[in-house]
Amino acid sequence: MNDNPNSQEQKLINHFTTVGDITAVEATDLYRIRSLTRRITTLRRLGLDIVSVPKRDALGQRYVRYYRADLVA
């Protein structure tokens, strides 16, 4: 992986470690990541076990919340 601590992948790894989960809207707002699914794919190829959980908000809009399986209690 890119050794740059400011890479989008490293930002996500740090986020999973400190917060635990993320959505595409959060990734865009916090880190300016436009394609979270692409970054998640990259992290999975690097060996991270990331779980995708489909959800619906109060208005019925669908979204996905991502978790690192090894950090979920």
Stockholm file with secondary structure:
# STOCKHOLM 1.0

chainA/1-73         MNDNPNSQEQKLINHFTTVGDITAVEATDLYRIRSLTRRITTLRRLGLDIVSVPKRDALGQRYVRYYRADLVA
#=GR chainA/1-73 SS CCCCTTSHHHHHHHHHHHTCEEEHHHHHHHHCCSCHHHHHHHHHHTTCCEEEEEEECTTCCEEEEEEEGGGCC
#=GC SS_cons        CCCCTTSHHHHHHHHHHHTCEEEHHHHHHHHCCSCHHHHHHHHHHTTCCEEEEEEECTTCCEEEEEEEGGGCC
//
